[in-house]
Amino acid sequence: MNNLHSATLAAIALLAASPPTAHAEGSFYLGGSIGSASLSEDFNGFNVDASSVAFRLVVGWQFNDYFSVEGGYNNFGKFEQQFGSGQDAINVRLKADGFMLGVTGALPLSERFALFGRAGSFFWDGDAEINNVTEARPEDTNLYLGAGVKFSINDRLALIGDWTRYKLEDSESDVASIGMTVAF
């Protein structure tokens, strides 16, 4: 595990373990979501245009109705595509996962509904294979941006639907997902 991943894990652990002192209305929360990730990447002359099932786990601190900080883990699944057929078929598989740390700003529309936007850093690594032979193991730190809607079922439980774009070196992956958060 590289130093960026270690620093991100330390920041997430700090967020989770630190009780708030100055913000009485703040709350700690956990969340998760599942959705569809898409990627269009030219890899070694193969134009991979695929989608996969992605998931995200988050931990955060919501300071008030408008602002929170969040850390978590995102897995894009496997983007697989076959070129050709039969014995001459070439199978390309790309995958990536990593840790994120960022901020979320919300615009409450009512007592239960809010729009939100998020931005932060994504510390990721990946694998790129052709016919089950690893061709590359990229890793980087890039920007992510997203937006969504939140529906509060009660004071602790909320449903979220969102779209987030992750930069992965020279490519981008769009993830549309649904999920839940639980406040403590």
RAFEN-V859042 format. One record per backbone hydrogen bond with DSSP energy under -1.0 kcal/mol. CO is the residue of the C=O (numbers start at 1). NH is the residue of the N-H. Records with the same first field share a line. If there is no record, write none. Layout:
CO->NH ; NH
This chain:
2->6
3->7
4->8
5->9
6->10
7->11
8->12
9->13
10->14
11->15
12->16
13->17
14->18
23->26
27->62
28->184
29->60
30->182
31->58
32->180
33->56
34->178
35->54
36->176
37->52
39->50
41->48
43->46
46->43 ; 48
48->41
50->39
52->37
54->35
55->75
56->33
57->73
58->31
59->71
60->29
61->69
62->27
66->106
67->63 ; 64
68->104
69->61
70->102
71->59
72->100
73->57
74->98
75->55
79->94
81->92
83->90
85->88
86->89
90->83
91->131
92->81
93->129
94->79
95->127
96->76
97->125
98->74
99->123
100->72
101->121
102->70
103->119
104->68
105->117
107->115
112->152
113->109 ; 110
114->150
115->107
116->148
117->105
118->146
119->103
120->144
121->101
122->142
123->99
124->140
125->97
127->95
128->135 ; 136
129->93
130->133
133->130
136->128
138->126
140->124
142->122
143->167
144->120
145->165
146->118
147->163
148->116
149->161
150->114
151->159
156->183
157->153 ; 154
158->181
159->151
160->179
161->149
162->177
163->147
164->175
165->145
166->173
168->171
171->168
173->166
174->38
175->164
176->36
177->162
178->34
179->160
180->32
181->158
182->30
